[in-house]
Amino acid sequence: MSTNSSSRLKILGLVGCVVIVGLVVWACVALFANSHSETTNDAYVVADFTLVAPRIPGQLSEVLVEDNQQVKTGQLLVRIDDRDFRAAQASAQADVEAGKASVANYDAEIAQQPSLVDQARATLRSDDAAIEFARQNATRYQNLSVSGAGTTQEQQHASSSLAEELARQAHDRAALVTTEQNLDILRAERAKAAGALAHSEAELEQAKLNLSYTEIHAPVDGKVGRRSVRVGAYVTVGEPLLAIVPLSDAYVVANFQENQLTHMRPGQTVRIKVDTFPGVVIQGHVDSLAPATGLSFAPIAPDNATGNFTKIVQRVPVKITIDRGQHAASQLSVGLSVEAKVAVDKRDDTRIAGADTP
C-alpha cells in the first residue's frame, strides 16, 4: 500500500511539473507574442551616394581611382586635360594687366589736370595785365590823335593791339573751360577703364576656376562605384563619371505595415539581421518615420474612388540609423536585404539592447 501511495505521489508530482512547464511556456509565448516588438523583412541597406560629374567639358588625361576603391574627402579622382584652360587663364591675366595700365594712365592724367588748370588761370591773369596795358596805350594814342600830337596810324595800331589782347584773353578763357571740363571727361574715361578692368578680373577669376575644375576631387569619404570613365574619353558638363558611396553613413529603410506603427517612435532600439552575415546582429535606432506610404509617391497613384475596392495593407518607410563602432556595420553594402526588429516599449528596449546575438 505504501508503494502505491509513493507511485501516486510521483505521478502527481510529474503532472504538476508538466503543468508548471506548460504555464511557463504559455507565459513566454504570451510575452513574445504581444506588441513589444515589430519585425519586417522588407528592409534594405541604403546610403546617400554622390554622383561625381565634371563642371567643364574636356578630354580625360588621368583616372586615378579603380572600381570599389576606398577614397577620402579631397582625394584626386580624375584629371581633365588643362592646356586650353591654362592658355585661357594666361590670356585673361594679360587683359587684367592691360586694364591696370589703362587705369593707371588715366590716374596720371587726372593728377596732372590741377596743374594745367592753374597754368590756364595764370595765362588769363597775364592776359588781364596785357589788356590793361593795351587799353591804356590805346587811350593815350587816342588823346594824342585828338590833340594833333599823334598820328592816326599810331592810334589805329594801339587799338589793334588792344583788340588782339582781348581776343587772346577770350581764347585763353575758353582753354581754361576746356581744361576744367577735360577733368570730368578723364574721370568718366577712368571709370570706364576701371569697369573694363573689373570685367577682366572677373574673367581671370573664372579662368582660374575653370582651371581648378580640371581636377575632380572626392566630395566625401566612401567607396568608388559606377565608374565609367577612361583615359582619353571626352566628357561633358554634368555627365556622371562615378559614384562615391559613403558606407560609414549607411542606414536601413524598413517598410513596416501600417498596423505595426501604432507604438513606433524615433529613438527606439532596433535589431538588424543581414542575410549576408548569418547569425550576426547589428544594433541601430529608429531615426524617423516617412510622412507618407510608399504608394503615395508612386508616379501613377491608384484611384480608389472608382470600381471595386479591395483594402490592401499599406507599408510606411522607416529610416533606421546604425550605431557606430560595430565591425559588421563597416562590411555592409548598399542594397543588401535585412530583417529589422524594433522594440516598441521600454521593457523590450532593455531586453534587445543587451543582446549581441540573435
C-alpha positions as CSV (number, residue, x, y, z in Angstrom):
1,M,0.0,0.0,0.0
2,S,2.8,2.4,0.8
3,T,4.4,1.5,-2.6
4,N,1.2,2.5,-4.4
5,S,1.0,5.8,-2.4
6,S,4.6,6.6,-3.3
7,S,3.9,5.9,-7.0
8,R,0.8,8.1,-6.9
9,L,2.7,10.9,-5.4
10,K,5.4,10.7,-8.1
11,I,2.7,10.7,-10.8
12,L,1.1,13.8,-9.2
13,G,4.4,15.5,-8.9
14,L,5.2,14.8,-12.6
15,V,1.8,16.1,-13.6
16,G,2.4,19.2,-11.5
17,C,5.8,19.7,-13.2
18,V,4.2,19.4,-16.6
19,V,1.5,21.9,-15.7
20,I,4.1,24.4,-14.4
21,V,6.2,24.0,-17.5
22,G,3.1,24.5,-19.6
23,L,2.3,27.6,-17.7
24,V,5.8,28.9,-18.2
25,V,5.7,28.1,-21.9
26,W,2.3,29.8,-22.2
27,A,3.6,32.9,-20.4
28,C,6.7,33.1,-22.7
29,V,4.6,32.8,-25.8
30,A,2.2,35.4,-24.5
31,L,5.1,37.7,-23.6
32,F,6.8,37.4,-27.0
33,A,3.5,37.3,-29.0
34,N,2.4,40.7,-27.7
35,S,3.2,44.1,-29.2
36,H,6.6,44.6,-27.5
37,S,8.4,44.4,-30.9
38,E,7.6,44.8,-34.6
39,T,9.5,43.0,-37.3
40,T,9.8,43.2,-41.1
41,N,12.0,41.6,-43.7
42,D,11.0,44.3,-46.3
43,A,14.1,46.3,-45.4
44,Y,17.3,47.2,-47.2
45,V,20.6,48.9,-46.7
46,V,20.7,52.4,-48.1
47,A,23.4,55.2,-48.4
48,D,23.1,58.7,-49.9
49,F,25.7,58.2,-52.6
50,T,27.2,61.1,-54.5
51,L,27.5,61.2,-58.3
52,V,30.7,62.8,-59.4
53,A,30.4,64.9,-62.6
54,P,32.7,67.5,-64.3
55,R,31.8,71.2,-64.3
56,I,33.7,71.8,-67.6
57,P,34.0,69.8,-70.8
58,G,37.2,68.2,-71.9
59,Q,39.3,65.1,-72.5
60,L,40.3,63.0,-69.6
61,S,44.1,62.8,-69.1
62,E,44.2,60.8,-65.9
63,V,41.9,58.5,-63.9
64,L,43.4,57.9,-60.5
65,V,40.9,55.5,-58.9
66,E,39.8,52.0,-59.5
67,D,36.5,50.3,-59.1
68,N,35.4,49.7,-55.5
69,Q,38.4,51.7,-54.2
70,Q,38.1,53.4,-50.8
71,V,38.7,57.2,-51.1
72,K,39.0,60.1,-48.7
73,T,37.5,63.6,-48.9
74,G,39.6,65.8,-51.1
75,Q,41.4,62.9,-52.8
76,L,42.1,63.5,-56.5
77,L,39.9,61.2,-58.6
78,V,40.1,62.4,-62.2
79,R,42.1,65.0,-64.2
80,I,41.0,66.7,-67.4
81,D,43.5,68.0,-70.0
82,D,44.2,71.5,-68.8
83,R,46.2,73.0,-71.6
84,D,43.3,75.0,-73.1
85,F,42.3,76.3,-69.7
86,R,45.9,77.4,-68.8
87,A,46.0,79.4,-72.1
88,A,42.7,81.0,-71.3
89,Q,44.0,81.9,-67.9
90,A,47.1,83.5,-69.4
91,S,45.0,85.5,-71.8
92,A,42.8,86.7,-69.0
93,Q,45.8,87.6,-67.0
94,A,47.2,89.7,-69.9
95,D,43.8,91.5,-70.2
96,V,44.0,92.3,-66.5
97,E,47.5,93.8,-66.8
98,A,46.4,95.9,-69.7
99,G,43.4,97.1,-67.8
100,K,45.5,98.1,-64.8
101,A,47.9,100.0,-67.1
102,S,44.9,101.9,-68.7
103,V,43.6,102.9,-65.3
104,A,47.0,104.0,-64.1
105,N,47.4,106.2,-67.3
106,Y,44.1,107.9,-66.5
107,D,45.1,108.4,-62.9
108,A,48.2,110.1,-64.1
109,E,46.3,112.4,-66.4
110,I,43.8,113.2,-63.7
111,A,46.6,114.0,-61.3
112,Q,48.1,116.4,-64.0
113,Q,44.9,118.3,-64.5
114,P,45.1,120.7,-61.5
115,S,48.4,122.0,-62.7
116,L,47.1,122.5,-66.2
117,V,44.1,124.4,-64.7
118,D,46.5,126.6,-62.7
119,Q,48.6,127.2,-65.8
120,A,45.5,128.3,-67.8
121,R,44.4,130.6,-65.0
122,A,47.9,132.1,-64.8
123,T,47.7,132.8,-68.6
124,L,44.4,134.6,-68.0
125,R,46.0,136.8,-65.4
126,S,48.8,137.6,-67.8
127,D,46.2,138.4,-70.4
128,D,44.5,140.8,-68.0
129,A,47.8,142.6,-67.5
130,A,48.4,142.8,-71.2
131,I,44.9,144.1,-71.9
132,E,45.2,146.7,-69.3
133,F,48.5,148.0,-70.9
134,A,47.0,147.8,-74.4
135,R,43.9,149.7,-73.2
136,Q,46.0,152.5,-71.6
137,N,48.2,152.6,-74.6
138,A,45.1,152.9,-76.9
139,T,43.7,155.7,-74.7
140,R,47.0,157.6,-74.8
141,Y,47.2,157.5,-78.6
142,Q,43.6,158.4,-78.9
143,N,44.2,161.5,-76.8
144,L,47.4,162.3,-78.8
145,S,45.5,161.9,-82.0
146,V,42.7,164.2,-80.8
147,S,45.2,166.9,-79.8
148,G,47.1,166.6,-83.0
149,A,50.3,165.3,-81.3
150,G,49.9,161.8,-82.6
151,T,49.3,160.2,-86.0
152,T,46.2,158.3,-86.9
153,Q,48.3,155.2,-87.8
154,E,49.7,155.0,-84.2
155,Q,46.2,155.3,-82.8
156,Q,44.9,152.5,-85.1
157,H,47.9,150.3,-84.2
158,A,47.2,150.8,-80.5
159,S,43.5,149.9,-80.9
160,S,44.5,146.9,-82.9
161,S,46.8,145.7,-80.2
162,L,44.0,146.1,-77.6
163,A,41.7,144.0,-79.8
164,E,44.3,141.4,-80.2
165,E,44.8,141.1,-76.5
166,L,41.1,140.8,-75.9
167,A,40.9,138.1,-78.5
168,R,43.8,136.2,-76.8
169,Q,42.0,136.5,-73.4
170,A,38.9,135.0,-74.9
171,H,40.9,132.2,-76.3
172,D,42.7,131.5,-73.1
173,R,39.4,131.7,-71.1
174,A,38.0,129.0,-73.4
175,A,41.1,127.0,-72.9
176,L,40.6,127.2,-69.2
177,V,37.0,126.0,-69.5
178,T,38.1,123.1,-71.8
179,T,40.8,122.1,-69.3
180,E,38.3,122.1,-66.4
181,Q,35.8,120.1,-68.5
182,N,38.6,117.7,-69.5
183,L,38.9,116.6,-65.9
184,D,35.3,115.4,-65.9
185,I,36.0,113.6,-69.2
186,L,39.1,111.9,-67.8
187,R,37.2,110.8,-64.7
188,A,34.5,109.3,-66.9
189,E,37.1,107.5,-69.0
190,R,38.8,106.3,-65.9
191,A,35.6,104.9,-64.6
192,K,35.0,103.1,-67.9
193,A,38.6,101.7,-67.8
194,A,38.0,100.6,-64.2
195,G,34.8,98.8,-65.3
196,A,36.7,97.1,-68.1
197,L,39.4,96.1,-65.5
198,A,36.8,94.6,-63.2
199,H,35.4,92.6,-66.1
200,S,38.8,91.4,-67.0
201,E,39.5,90.4,-63.4
202,A,36.1,88.5,-63.3
203,E,37.1,86.7,-66.5
204,L,40.5,85.9,-64.9
205,E,38.8,84.5,-61.8
206,Q,36.5,82.4,-64.0
207,A,39.6,81.2,-65.9
208,K,41.2,80.2,-62.6
209,L,38.0,78.4,-61.5
210,N,37.8,76.5,-64.9
211,L,41.4,75.5,-64.5
212,S,40.8,74.2,-61.0
213,Y,37.8,72.3,-62.3
214,T,40.2,70.2,-64.4
215,E,41.0,68.3,-61.2
216,I,38.0,66.5,-59.7
217,H,38.3,65.6,-56.0
218,A,36.2,63.3,-53.8
219,P,33.5,65.3,-52.1
220,V,33.1,62.7,-49.3
221,D,34.7,59.6,-47.8
222,G,33.4,56.4,-49.4
223,K,33.9,53.7,-51.9
224,V,34.0,54.2,-55.6
225,G,31.2,52.6,-57.7
226,R,29.6,53.0,-61.1
227,R,33.0,54.1,-62.6
228,S,32.5,54.7,-66.3
229,V,35.5,56.9,-67.1
230,R,38.5,56.0,-69.1
231,V,41.6,58.0,-70.1
232,G,41.2,59.7,-73.4
233,A,37.4,59.9,-73.2
234,Y,35.7,63.3,-73.8
235,V,33.3,64.3,-71.1
236,T,30.6,66.9,-71.0
237,V,29.3,69.1,-68.2
238,G,27.2,67.2,-65.7
239,E,28.0,63.8,-67.2
240,P,28.2,61.3,-64.3
241,L,31.7,59.8,-64.1
242,L,31.5,57.7,-61.0
243,A,29.7,57.4,-57.7
244,I,31.1,57.6,-54.2
245,V,29.1,55.6,-51.6
246,P,29.6,56.7,-48.0
247,L,29.2,53.3,-46.4
248,S,30.2,54.7,-43.0
249,D,26.9,56.7,-43.1
250,A,24.8,53.8,-44.4
251,Y,21.3,53.3,-42.9
252,V,18.4,51.0,-43.3
253,V,15.0,51.7,-44.8
254,A,12.4,49.3,-43.4
255,N,8.9,49.2,-44.8
256,F,6.5,48.4,-42.0
257,Q,2.8,47.7,-42.3
258,E,0.6,50.5,-41.2
259,N,-0.8,48.4,-38.3
260,Q,2.8,48.0,-37.0
261,L,3.4,51.7,-36.4
262,T,1.0,52.3,-33.6
263,H,3.7,52.4,-30.9
264,M,6.7,53.0,-33.1
265,R,8.7,56.2,-32.2
266,P,12.1,57.8,-33.1
267,G,14.9,56.6,-30.8
268,Q,13.6,53.1,-30.2
269,T,16.1,50.3,-30.3
270,V,16.4,48.1,-33.5
271,R,18.0,44.7,-34.0
272,I,19.2,44.3,-37.6
273,K,19.9,40.9,-39.1
274,V,21.7,40.8,-42.5
275,D,21.1,37.9,-44.9
276,T,24.8,38.2,-46.0
277,F,26.0,37.6,-42.4
278,P,24.0,34.8,-40.8
279,G,24.0,34.9,-37.0
280,V,25.2,38.5,-36.8
281,V,23.0,41.2,-35.2
282,I,23.7,44.9,-35.8
283,Q,22.3,47.4,-33.4
284,G,20.5,50.6,-34.6
285,H,17.8,53.1,-33.6
286,V,14.7,54.4,-35.3
287,D,15.6,57.7,-36.8
288,S,12.3,58.8,-38.4
289,L,9.1,57.7,-40.0
290,A,8.2,58.7,-43.5
291,P,5.4,61.3,-43.9
292,A,3.5,59.1,-46.4
293,T,3.3,55.5,-47.6
294,G,5.5,54.3,-50.5
295,L,2.4,54.1,-52.7
296,S,1.7,57.9,-52.2
297,F,4.9,58.7,-54.0
298,A,4.2,56.4,-57.0
299,P,4.3,58.1,-60.4
300,I,0.7,56.8,-61.0
301,A,-1.3,56.6,-57.8
302,P,-4.3,54.3,-57.9
303,D,-7.8,55.8,-57.9
304,N,-9.7,54.1,-55.2
305,A,-12.8,56.2,-55.9
306,T,-13.8,54.1,-58.9
307,G,-14.6,50.5,-59.5
308,N,-14.5,47.8,-56.9
309,F,-12.3,48.5,-53.8
310,T,-10.2,45.9,-52.0
311,K,-8.3,47.1,-49.0
312,I,-4.6,46.5,-49.1
313,V,-2.5,47.0,-46.0
314,Q,0.0,49.8,-46.8
315,R,3.6,50.0,-45.8
316,V,5.4,53.1,-44.5
317,P,9.2,53.5,-44.9
318,V,11.0,53.9,-41.6
319,K,14.6,55.2,-41.5
320,I,16.9,53.3,-39.1
321,T,20.3,54.6,-38.3
322,I,23.1,52.1,-37.5
323,D,25.0,52.6,-34.2
324,R,28.7,53.5,-34.6
325,G,31.6,51.2,-33.7
326,Q,30.2,47.9,-35.0
327,H,32.6,45.8,-37.1
328,A,29.8,44.1,-39.0
329,A,28.3,47.5,-40.0
330,S,31.5,48.5,-41.8
331,Q,31.1,45.5,-44.1
332,L,27.7,46.4,-45.3
333,S,26.9,47.1,-49.0
334,V,24.1,49.2,-50.3
335,G,21.0,47.2,-51.3
336,L,21.5,44.3,-49.0
337,S,18.3,42.7,-47.7
338,V,18.0,42.8,-43.9
339,E,15.4,42.0,-41.2
340,A,14.6,44.8,-38.8
341,K,13.1,44.2,-35.3
342,V,12.0,47.4,-33.5
343,A,11.5,47.4,-29.7
344,V,8.3,49.4,-29.3
345,D,8.2,49.6,-25.5
346,K,10.7,50.1,-22.6
347,R,10.9,46.5,-21.5
348,D,11.7,45.2,-24.9
349,D,14.2,48.1,-25.4
350,T,16.2,46.9,-22.4
351,R,16.0,43.2,-23.4
352,I,17.1,43.8,-27.0
353,A,19.7,46.4,-26.3
354,G,21.5,43.9,-24.1
355,A,21.6,41.2,-26.7
356,D,24.5,40.8,-29.0
357,T,23.4,37.6,-30.8
358,P,20.1,36.5,-32.3
